[in-house]
Amino acid sequence: MFQHFIDGLMEFGIWGLFIHSFIDAIFFPIPAFFLQVSLSLLDPSNALWLATAGYVACLLGTPIGYLIGKLLGHSVLHKLLKKSWVDSATRMFQKNGEAAILIGSFTPIPFKVFTILSGCLNYPLWRLLAYAAVGRAVKFYAVGLLFYIYGRSAEGMVKEVSLYIAAIAIPLVILFLIFKKKLGKKKAVPEETADVPGQSD
């Protein structure tokens, strides 16, 4: 059923990927990655435009997935998605919502889990969009650049490169969040000092 739908989208080329990526951020169970690879194979010179279309559509669909989660709650997650995906994403969110969104951009867990879950947990929409913009850019443009540079031979590299990106990006995300946390503590110390009686003139 889904494969027939994807085959139909493929007939529309870049617009088919746009539609796929848009609904991928909302409810569709098959990631747009697969259609992006298929279309990039057909015309590697168009790979960067395909990446751009997929990326923009994903960001446009993200607020809708968020709204679904906010209005319908966890019940919709369990109806649309595997319980294991929901449980994994929820654990990640409970530890650190920012890390969950960034790392979720590189994991096999469909990104729609994070858009809907963000709404369920009332995570700020602007933060979801900001971190999604970073993570999804890497995901789409890594594939686009591979096909643009290496042509059809990039097909065999895509899976390995995705693993390398995850291996590099996840530690970087963790370091960024640690740095941000320490910076937040440093800012808090002067504020606390300023509130102590006798410390100010």
Summary of the structure (lengths in Angstrom):
residues: 201
radius of gyration: 19.6
end to end distance: 73.2
largest distance: 73.8
contacts: 638
relative contact order: 0.12
helix: 83%
strand: 0%
